[in-house]
């Protein structure tokens, strides 16, 4: 609900998804849930809006929010995107059009970035997910930051749900879903193709500095500008 030059991050993100051609939108909501329902309504750009309520949002993390949407995941192929992202529809289309049925959008890691990263194979698939506290500086093989945009096939999602359940049983509900993606990659249960968007503009708004950076690079009422990257 944060404002970026006259429009909320969520509104901008939903516009991007509609421009990229999605046919329905599912929002997992917790904080300010009723405000979001009231502001967004039942459709956006002609696409129906569905809501999943995480009543435990203060005690849980993305692993649990994703699990709550399990019925939608199993029903169709899904774009998984986090609600603090600003990016262009070109990046979303790159993810959708990628030849792999399951795709992680990534960008070359820079020291100012934070969060989960990946290591890639020579054929540009994800070899490993590396959690933030596991990152080792100075390795000869570069890391690629997760952009927090994924394409998940319905078939993969049917396998994902029991992994989410097992992950919560072991780690609790307060961890990121990438920890489950890491386990599935190690087990050979998924092979994510990597859509590399290094050099394309995108912003993950986690801090006030991130917000200020986004505001300085995005024109009022416009999409993502041609400069700047989180």
N, C-alpha and C positions, 0 to 999 in steps of 0.2 A: 504493500500500500504506500510505500515511499514514493515521493514525487521526484521525477527527473524532468525538469524543464517543462512543466505544465501537464504531464501525464504520469500516472503511476507505473512502476516497474511491471506490475502484473498486467495492466492494460497493454503496455507495449509488447510484452511477451505473448499475450494471447493474440494480438494482431499479427505477430510474426508467425505463429502457428497456423492461423487462418490463411495468411498469404502463402504459406508453404503447402497448403492443401489438406490439412487434417480434416476429418469428417465428424469428429466429436471431441469434446474436452472433458476430462475428469480432474477435478481439483480435490486434493486431500487438504482439508482445512483444520485449523486448531485455534491459534491465537486470532482474535477478532473475527471468529467464524461468521457470526450473524451479520456483521458489517460487510464482509466479503459477499455473502449471499445476496444481501440487499443491493449492493453496488453492481454486482455482475449479472444478477438475474438468472434466467433459464437458457439464455443463448448468447453467443458472441459471434458477430459477423455471420449470422445464419447457422452457426454450428451449435447443436444442443450442448448444454452444460450440465454435468452431473457432479454431485458433491459427496465426498466421503469424510465423515467427521472423526478426527482423532481427539477424543476427549482427554487423553493422557499426554497431550503434546508437551507439557512442561516436564514430564518425567521420561520422555521417550525421544528417539531420534529417527533418522530417515528409514532405518530398517523396519521399524514398526509401521510408519506411515505407508510405506510401500506394501507391506503385508496386508494392511487394511483394504487395499485396492485389489486384492487377489482375484476377485470375481471378474473384474474388468480386464485384468491382465490375461487371464486364461481364455477370454472370449475372442480376442483378436490381436493382431500385431499392434505394438504400442510404441509410442515415443515417450520415453521417460525424461522429464526435464524438471529441474529445480526452479522454484519460484523467485530466486534472486538473480536471475540471469537477464542480461540484455545482449541480444545478438541479432544478426540479420537473417532473413528468410533464406538467403543463399546457403548459410551453414546448415540450416534445418533440411533444405533440399539435398545437400550433399550427403547428409546422414540417411535420408529416406532412400535416395537413389543408389547408395552403395551396394555393391554386388553381394556382400555378406548378409545373411538373414539377421544376424545380431551384430550391432555396431557400437563402438565407443568413440565419441568425438574427443579428440585430444589436440593439444598444442605443445610445442616444445617448452619445457620447463625453464623458468627463469627464477633466480634466487628470491625475488620479491613475491613470488606466488606461494600459496599455502594449500594444504589439503592433500588428497590422494593423488599419486602419480602412477604412470605405467612404464613398463619397458616393452619394446616392440621387437618383433622378429624381422628378418630381412624381407619377408613378403608382406610386411605392414599389417600384421595381426598382433593382438595383445598377448605377449608372453607371460606377463605377470602384473598384478596390481601391487603397489607398494604404499603402505599406509604412511601418513605424515611422519610418525615417530620412527619409521624404518628407513627413511631417506639417508643415503650415505653420500656426502659431498665428494666430488673429484673422481667419480667413476668414469672410465673411458666410454662406456655406453650411455648415451644421453637418456634422461627421463623425459616423459611427455605427460603434462598435466591433464587430468580429466577435466573436461569442460562442463561435466554434469548434464550431458545430453546423450541419450542412448536410444538405439533402436532395438527393441526386444521382440522376437518372433513369438507367436502364441505357443508354439511348441516348446521353446525355451522357457517361457513363463510357467508352463505346467511343471517343469522340473525345478524352477526357481522357488516356487512356494514351499515345498518341503525343506529346501535349503534355508529359506528364511526362518522357518520354524526351528530347525536345528541350530541355526546361528543364534537365535534369541535364547534358546535353551542353554547354550554354552556361554554366550557373551552378555546376555541380557538385552533389553530393548533400547538401551541408550547408546548404540553404536551406529555407524554408517552402513548403508547397504553394500558399499564397496567391499567391506570385509567378507561378505557372502560371495560377491563376484570373484574375489581373490581365491576363496576356497574352491569355487566351481571351476576356475581356470586351472588350479593345481590338480584337481581331480579329473580334468578332461571332460567335464560336463558341458563346457561352452568354449567356443573359440570366437572371441570378438574380433571382427575386422576393425581396423583403426582408421578413422577418417581424420586426417591431419589438417587442421585449420590454422597452422602457424602462419602469422602475418595477416590474418583476417581479424577484423575488430570484434571483440566480445568483452563483456564485463561481468564479473561475479561480484555482487555488491554485498560484502560481509561487514565492512567497516565504514566509518565516516570518511576516511580517505578514499575508499573505493567509490563512495557516492559522489564525492566532490570531483573525482576523476571522470566519472561517467557524465556528470553534469557539464563539465568543461568540454567534452568531446561530442556531445549529442545536441543538435540544434533543437529548439523548441518545436514540439509536435512532430518531429521527424523520427525516422528510424535510427539505426546505429550509424554513426558517422564513419568516415573513412580513415580515422586515425584512433590510436589508443587500443590497448589490450590489457586485460587483467591477467 
